[in-house]
Amino acid sequence: MAKNSGPKSSGGNRAPRAASSSAAKKPLWRRIVRGVFIWGGALALLGAIFLGTAVFFTMRELPDYSALKSSQNGQMIVVRARDGRELVSLGPSYGRWLPYDQIPQIMRDAIVSVEDRRFREHPGVDPIGLARAVYVSLTTDSRAKATSTLTQQLARNIFLSNARSWNRKAREMVLALALERKFSKDQILELYLNKVYFGGGAYGIDAASRKFFGHPATELSTAESAIIAGLVKAPSNYSPTADVEAAKGRGKVVLGLMAREGVISQSEADSVDFSDVKVAKEKGQNSVRYFTDWALPQLDMLLPENNEPIEVWTTLDPAMQDAATKSIDRNVPAGAQGALVSLDRDGAVLAMVGGTDYVNSNYNRATSALRQPGSAWKLFVYLSALEAGYTPDDAVVDQPVTIQGWSPQNDGRNFAGQIDVRTAFAYSKNTIAAQLGNEVGFGTVASMAKRFGITTQINTKPAMVLGTSEVRVIDMTRAFAAVSAGGTSVEPYGITKVTTTSGELLYEHKSVQGQVLVPHYVAAGITDLLQTAVAIGTGRAAQIGRPVAGKTGTTSSNKDGWFLGFSSGITTGVWMGRDDAKRVGGLSGGHAPARAFADYMKVAVAKRPVEQFDTQLTLPEWQLEPDDEAMQGNPEDYYYTDENGNLVHPDSAAPDQPPYGEGQGVPPPNGGMVPPDYAPQGGGQGGGQGAPPPAAGTDFLDRATGREREEQGLRSPGQVQGAYPGARPTPTPRVTPAPRPLPTRTPGLQQ
């Protein structure tokens, strides 16, 4: 039995070995297929779980529909003119939001036909289109070009960038699936048509319709709808404003696709006449952009942080802007540039031209260029002289002068001898301007220019009176506007109010009373001079048939020509010259700039009443005193300063105080020199009969000089400054008379 047990046992173990051997001999391909199914199914399940989880959480984090409607890329700014007319739309333009049922059916069908013909069937990602893209990529050498669905494009426009990467594509798909789960097809199509970019800064069909065809999207025709739908693929290539024929050709392709999808019949597609399509002319691509480039940056200061679409209402008058542009174009010399700024009496900018062609050069010469004003600068010289006491009728001498080694020459190199101030200004006599500037002080002239709004650096060398300091056109115009306003400051502004597109007021300009810069009689005097310059002087070409006051300016070698003036409440400044500051043959302020001024102002003031200038001089009493008193000054006009130059205000003097020096032992002020009005009539130190009263009491003088009074009575004559023990010498206070210009003058300059 023992012998038989072995074989039986051995035979009983053969079956399992055979089964194992047969299993090991299964074909390789069956094992691969089986593995693919097992592992592929597992990976697909994991992928589905992962995708479902990603879509679920993405859907939960998506904003609601109203938030998606208000989201935008950048800020839309619609700029409106003085009368409310739209001047230009800047930045991303979203137009008006159109609900789904207000979007023309032909527009909805066109966009679906050309961009996503299976839009109503897919879940956000088109698997058929994706499979086709993969097949093309595998069977050709080209890269996979999966056309994004409308939902994917919407997700990219709202949430993502246009970067080409697999990561961005994956996120785009997840977002598209989430959008489809959260919103209906109609809502997605409404979002898409109101947000997709159609070129030219236009986002949404209403913005595109207004930009390209000049009317709302609710009025789109079949041909216009086809053109707009065709823009999504390549906005820059098919833009109607860039290439209208290319746009119409693309529109015909869209109509063919619509016919193929059965949206319209082929006969309807063939009957559409694209020749009836009228492309709107682009607005604001020339001179008006100089104004908007200057005005719109001010929004950063006027408004709080804001990204919603806004409408900016400005001071610009379209008719005046057009007249300003034409006046520069007609009169500017060949090869030169021109600039113009026009202000209303309150500082509102009515027109602004920064150059001859904005498209070729957007450099704003009206607000940014620094140029020498030439004789137009004499406005500040004569303002200073008038404030110092000169009048238009005062006599001056036109003769050769030399100031600190500088010898100015008149145009024509001749001298008129004795003339009045009015004539000197009208004929722009350089020698008189030099004498006046030297007499009042070059620093005083610079201070006057700063007072009237010149913001650039001013030198105080003698030649500055002829306009060697560089200025801006808008600053010079502002200065002349202040004269027009009777010597009151004027602040240029260009924005009247800012609202949202729904009408909510965000900002409104508040008019404020300007600061008085010079007395009224000074403003009247300079207006007299400016009016004469136009009536009989260098500015005769600026006459417009009604009162005009102004001044010409021409720099050396005819590099710059200026005319600035005002009439009927409108002040306008004109500059012409080359950007490289080279000579312009024949250019002078009294010719081309003055003619441009006249051409513009005839239009600008046409609807305004004629206004006569107030040139009546009502001089203050101190200018009407007798010559001898005016020469020496009035005692009441003296003021006291300490050693640091600070003004010391006297207390009320005691009525029984004696005059200076009478029994006080106090040295007279002003370095020991008694002012002429204080000279005793009887000689000596006493104040005999007729001596003028003291200008200040003893208490005030003691405090001003640092002296201490004795407890009993005044100091004796022997007690002088610094003589008492422990006292420190104190500088004698200065007595300075107020300005007393002479009624008639002959400036005594070095000749």
C-alpha positions, 0 to 999 in steps of 0.5 A: 500500500505504501508503494501505491500511495505515491503515484496516487498522490502524484496523480491527484496533484496534476489537475491544478498544475494544468489549470495554472499552466493554461492560465499563464498561456492566455494571449498577451493582447487579451491581457492588455485589453483586459488591463486597459479596460480595468485601469481605464475604467478605474481612471475614468471613474476617478476622473469623473469623480474629480471632474464632478467635484471640481464642477460642483465646487466651482459652481458653488463659487460662481457669482450670481447672475447680477454680479456677472452682468456688472463685471467688466474688463476696465472702465468705460468712459463716455465723454460728452460735450457742453450740450450733452452730445457724445464726443468720444467713448474711451476704454472698454465700451459695454453699451446698454445691457440688452435682456435676451428677449430684446436681442434681435433673433437674427443676431442670436442666430448669427452668433450661434451659427458661426461660433457654436452650432451645437450650443443647444445640445452640448453641456458646456464642452462640445465632445464632438468638436473636441474629438474632431480636434484630437483626430486632426491633431493625430492624423496631421502635423498641425496642432490641435485646434479645438474650437471653444464653445460659446460657454467656454468663450464666456468663461474665458472672457469673464474669469481667465486670460487669453494665455495658450496653455493646457492648464488654462484650457482645463480651467476653461472647461471646468468653468464652462461646465459649471456655468451650464449647471448654474445658468440656462442656455438663454442666460448664457447667450445673453451674457455672451452677447453683452460681454464678448469683445467685437473690436475697437474697444466695444464689448457687447453687441450694443456697444459694437452696433453703436460704434460701427453703425451708429445706432442701438443693437435693437435696430440691427439689420440682417447684414449688420448682424452678420458683420458683427457676428463675424468680428468675434474670430478676428476683430482687428482684421474684420473691423468695419472702421478699419476695412469695410470691404473685409467686414462685408466679405466676412458677413457674407460668410456668416450668412452662408453658415446660417443658411447651411444650418437652416436658420435662414434660407439660401435665397434669403442669404443671397438677397441681403444687400451689403451695399446698404450698410452704412459704417458710422464715422469714428468720433473724436480721433482728432483735435477733441482728443487733445482736450480729453487727454487733458481733462480725463486724468483729473478724474483720479482726483475728482472721483473715489475708486470707481470701475463702473461705466461713467459718463463725463460731461465737459465744458467743450463746445463742439461748434467752437472746437470745430472753429478752433481746429479750422482756424489753426489749420488755415493759418499755421505756417507750413511745417509749423504746429499750432495750439489754441486754448479758449476759456469762458469767463468762469474758466470753463475750457470751450475749445482746445487744440494741441496740434495740427493732427492728433493721429500723427502726434498726440503731444498736447502743445496747449498744455504741455509744451514750454515755449518763450512768450516774447512780448506777450510777457509784457502783460506782467511788466505793465501790470507791475508798473500800473500797480506801482502807480503808473497810469496809461497816460504817464510819460515815458521816454523811448531811448537807448538804455543799458541795464546790467550790460544788457541793451534791448532794441526795439523792432525796427531799431528806432526810438520814439522819444517821449511817448505815453505808456499806452503808446509804448504798450501798443507798439510793444516798445522793448526799451520802455518795458526794460525801463519799467521792469528795472524800476519796479524790480524784475522780482516784482514782475516775476511775482506778478506772473506767479500771481496770475497763474504762471506755473513754470520757472521764471528767471529775474535777469533783465531780459526777462521783461521780453519773455525769455522764461518758458511758459505754457499756452494754457497758463498764459491764457489763464492770465489774460482771462484773469484780466478779463475778469477784472483782476480776479483769478480764473481756474481753467476746468473741463469737467462739469459733472460725472454720472453713471450710465444710469444717471447717478451723480458722482461729481459736480463742479462747484463755481467759486469766487476767484481771488482778487489779484490786483485792484480794479483800477490796475485791471482797468488800466491794463485793459486800456493798454490791451485794447489799444494794442488791438485797435492801433498797435501790433494786434490789429489783425485780431480785430473782429468788429467788436471790442477786443483786448489782446497782446502779440508775442514774437520771439527772436528769430521768429521761433514762436508767434503768440496772440492772446486776448479776450472779447465778450467774456471769452479769452483765447490764446494762440501759439504757433511754432515748430516743435524743434524750435527752429525758425519759421519764416515770416512768423510773428504774433501780429500775423498768423496767430492774430488771424487765427484768433480772429477767425476763431473768435468771430464764431465763438462770440457770434451769439454773445452780446457786444460788451464794452470794456471797463477802462475807467480809471478810479485811482486811489486817494494816495495817487491823487495827492499833491506832488510834494506830498506824494514825493515824501509820503504821508506819516500815517503810511509809515510802518515799523519793522524789527531787526528781522524785518517783521512788521510791528503793529503800534498800539494807540498812541497817547494823545499827549505824547510829544513828537519824536525826540522832544525831551525823550532822548530817543534817537529818531528811527530810520538810522537817525534820519528824520523823515521829511514830514517830521522835520520841525518847522522851527528848527532844532529838535523841538516840535514847534508850531505846525509840527506833525503828530507822532506816528507812534507812542513812546510805549510802542517805540520802547517795545519795538527798540527793546528799551525799558522805561524807567518807573518814573517818567521817560529816560533822560537824554543821556540814557541811550540804547544799550547804556544801562547795565546788562542791556544788549544793543538792539538794532534801531527799527526801520521806518519804511514809507509805503510806495509813492510813485510819481504822477509823471516819471522819466526813468533814470536808468543807465543810458 
